[in-house]
Amino acid sequence: MAYEENCPFCNPHKDKDQNILSENETCYLLQHNKQQDVLEGCAVIVPKKHHANAFELTKDEWNDTYELLQNAKEYLDKEFSPDGYTLGWNVGEVSNQFIFHSHFHVIPRYNDEPLAGKGVRYWLKQPVNKREKLKIQK
């Protein structure tokens, strides 16, 4: 099993603030105490084997991620009663991945948030995010 000694997702038991909400053969559902201030209820689904990103997951890890996503929804609906969810993977630094162990974000969303109704696409579609067009020389 691929493993990195200093990776927080390879070692969830070493962090007293990391809660393992659920697990199956290949993945954990984690919720970190220090991430609950703004994103109340947020969690991640993490493969137990170290993979840099989602493109490296096995079919079993994808299936187990699906299983834990259903567990996460059941738990979060009961404990936090969100009005919706934002779900996703970040792959690479340009996508804001800063822990290079694949993790799937499960973010409950609430109608009373100041940014309710504004998802990932809202931020990516801002005019300041537009790339300059490359000039093709003929």
KAGIVEN-V331247 format. One record per pair of residues at least 6 apart in sequence whose C-alpha atoms are under 7 Angstrom apart, sorted by sequence separation. I is the first residue (numbers start at 1). J is the second residue. If there is no record, write none. Layout:
i=I j=J
i=I j=J
This chain:
i=4 j=10
i=12 j=18
i=22 j=28
i=23 j=29
i=36 j=42
i=51 j=57
i=90 j=96
i=91 j=97
i=110 j=116
i=3 j=10
i=22 j=29
i=90 j=97
i=20 j=28
i=21 j=29
i=20 j=29
i=21 j=30
i=20 j=30
i=21 j=31
i=19 j=30
i=20 j=31
i=31 j=42
i=18 j=30
i=19 j=31
i=31 j=43
i=18 j=31
i=19 j=32
i=30 j=43
i=31 j=44
i=18 j=32
i=29 j=43
i=30 j=44
i=47 j=61
i=89 j=103
i=17 j=32
i=18 j=33
i=29 j=44
i=30 j=45
i=89 j=104
i=17 j=33
i=29 j=45
i=88 j=104
i=89 j=105
i=17 j=34
i=28 j=45
i=29 j=46
i=88 j=105
i=27 j=45
i=28 j=46
i=87 j=105
i=27 j=46
i=28 j=47
i=87 j=106
i=27 j=47
i=28 j=48
i=45 j=65
i=86 j=106
i=87 j=107
i=26 j=47
i=27 j=48
i=86 j=107
i=26 j=48
i=85 j=107
i=86 j=108
i=85 j=108
i=86 j=109
i=84 j=108
i=85 j=109
i=84 j=109
i=82 j=108
i=83 j=109
i=84 j=110
i=82 j=109
i=83 j=110
i=82 j=110
i=83 j=111
i=27 j=61
i=26 j=61
i=41 j=76
i=9 j=46
i=27 j=64
i=10 j=48
i=26 j=64
i=27 j=65
i=53 j=91
i=29 j=68
i=41 j=80
i=10 j=50
i=24 j=64
i=3 j=49
i=4 j=50
i=2 j=49
i=3 j=50
i=53 j=100
i=1 j=49
i=2 j=50
i=52 j=100
i=53 j=101
i=54 j=102
i=52 j=101
i=53 j=102
i=51 j=101
i=52 j=102
i=50 j=101
i=51 j=102
i=46 j=102
i=46 j=103
i=45 j=103
i=46 j=104
i=44 j=103
i=45 j=104
i=44 j=104
i=45 j=105
i=44 j=105
i=43 j=105
i=44 j=106
i=43 j=106
i=42 j=106
i=43 j=107
i=42 j=107
i=41 j=107
i=42 j=108
i=41 j=108
i=39 j=107
i=9 j=101
